[in-house]
C-alpha cells in the first residue's frame, strides 16, 4: 500500500524574546563583575607600579635614586617624542586620481593635530603604558550645533514660525565637526577577557559624573543628587566645596560589537 502524501512544513524561526532593561542591566553587571575578577591581579600590579613610579613605596623607605622614573622617561622619548608629521599619498602610484585630494586630507590632519591637545593625550597614554602596562587613547567625533532660521528657497528670506507668531522658524544644523583624541586613565578601562584582541566583543569606560550631569545627559534621577552641595554649616565654605565634589557616580559606557 502506498503511503499517503505528506507535506513537510518549514519551521519558522522564532524571534527571541526581548529582554527588559532590568534583565539587560543584570547581564552587564555580571559581565563587568567577571571582568574585574579576571583582571584584578593585573590592575593590582599596575597600581603598585604607579606608586613606585611616583615614589610612594609600600615600605615607606625613601628612594635614593629614581631609576624607574629615569628609565621610563628614556623609553618614553623612544616611543613618542614629537608630534607625527602626516603624509597622505595614493596606495598605487600608477593609478589615476587627483593629487589635490591627498594634499587636502594631509592639510586637514595637520590642522587637527595643531588645534587639538594631541601631544598631551598621547604623552599621558604612553607614560601609563610604560608604567602600568596599559595606555588608552580613543577617538571621538566632536560636533557643535547652532540654531539658524529656515530660509525660503525662492526668496532667501526667513520663514515665520506658524506656531509662534512674530518669531522666525528655527532649525538646528551642524556648525562644525572634528575628530579628537581623548586620553582615558588606564584603571577606568575595561575589556572582555579573551586570548586575542580581535576576539574581544565589548569594552567599557568608567565616567565619573555628578547627579546633575546624569540628569542632563540621561534624564535619570539619582537619589543622592538632591544632597549635592549641601554642607550643613553655611559658614564653612571649605566643607561646601568638599561636599560638592564628593557626590560623584561611576557611569559605565559600554561599546558592544554584538
Secondary structure, DSSP 8 states (H G I E B T S, - for coil): --------------------HHHHHHHHHHHHHHHHHHTHHHHHHHHHHHHHHTT--TT----SS-HHHHHHHHHHHHH-SS--------S-TTS---HHHHHHHHHHHHHHHHHTTHHHHHHHHHHHHHHHS--EEEEEEEEEEEEEE-B-TTT--B-B-TTSTTSB-EEEEEEEEEEEEEEE-GGGEEE---SSGGG--EEEEEEEEEHHHHHHHH----GGGGGTT--S-TT-HHHHHHHHTT-EEEEEEEEE--
